Amino acid sequence: MIATFHRLAILGLCLVLGACNAPRGAGFQSEVLAAHNTTKGPNGEPVYDFSVFPVTRASLPVLNAWPVNKTRSYAWINHTEQPASLMIAPGDMLSITIFDAEENSLLTGPGQRVVNLQSVPVGSDGRIFLPFVGNMKVSGMAPDTARQRIQDTLINTVPSAQVLLNVEPGRGNTANLVSGVRAPGVYPLPDRNVSLLSLLSLGGGVDAGLSNPQVRLFRGNRTYGISLDRLFDEPALDTTIQGGDRVLIEADERYFLSLGATTTESLHPFPKEKVSALDAMSIVGGLSDARANPQGILILREYPASALRPGAEPTSAGPPQDRVVFTIDLTRADGLFSAGNFMIQPGDLVYATESPLGASASVLSIFGAALVTGQRLGL
């Protein structure tokens, strides 16, 4: 009987030792954070190679005031109300109809009362050529103003002349939807008050497959950028399109990572402009119920040297070190609320540590397996 017990105990001990040394999918919180005090200063004090801060209601005002790690940032142009008329520009094509009631008109032949001048180009100098008038500047004028100017000029030669004018926009009065919409192409601007969202609607709207679409507006040598969500939320930012503008829509290039005892270990694009730590937990599919330690959620972040404010106590001016670990306890209401107000930044690593209870459960299951094995062997 004693020999049987010894055999069973040795078998169980071997299995337990194997379980303790078995690889885990994530480290314990104590293991991950243990490296921050491995070196000593000149007076024997610990020198930290990264800082650790809990995310709580008390710490949020300081932590949220630290500089934001951004990808490339762009300026933007607010909406400016413009007259609801086209402005003739070089490259436009004009169709001019002249009505003349004179019997012996210089413009019309016998029995004719109408002259149609089709596809009259506006030159690079903004001028057009008219018979018996010569070169005449029309660029920078609204179509009705140009019509009246042509009519007034013709009266000196054709006293009864009346003029109709239509404009076919050229490159100077068109905008190019380059990509990210259902129907890319060059679109004429019917007037000077076409907004960006109106132009996107002409292109069939934004591709549904883009994650957190970002607008890029190229005007001359300048590039402007904004998220589509902000355009929807703030109508004053729906900028007015100008002739020659080029617009493309692209997916948000920002991302964060998830590793450890999360449901998914992957790279995750930002699905919206602001992503909180609580949002991030949902995006990664939550925690592994059997493995994760909900008290040990870590967010690892690196700051540029320009953001650092070395000091003994953290201030709102910036972090004391370039490497910072933020800890979140999801078992407390304060931790849950605080996680919802703590924003993830591009390049952050969301790391769920392993729960010690998971290892204990493994040990218990192994003991059970050892007992079953012993019974089968007749021990």
Salt bridges, closest charged atoms under 4 A:
GLU31 OE2 - ARG24 NH2 2.95
GLU81 OE1 - HIS79 NE2 3.20
GLU103 OE2 - ARG113 NH2 2.95
ASP125 OD2 - ARG127 NE 4.00
ASP144 OD1 - ARG147 NE 3.39
GLU234 OE2 - ARG230 NE 3.29
ASP245 OD2 - ARG219 NH2 2.65
GLU250 OE2 - ARG216 NE 3.18
ASP252 OD2 - ARG254 NH2 2.73
ASP279 OD2 - LYS272 NZ 3.21
ASP329 OD2 - ARG332 NE 3.44
ASP348 OD2 - ARG301 NH2 2.76
GLU354 OE1 - ARG291 NH2 3.53
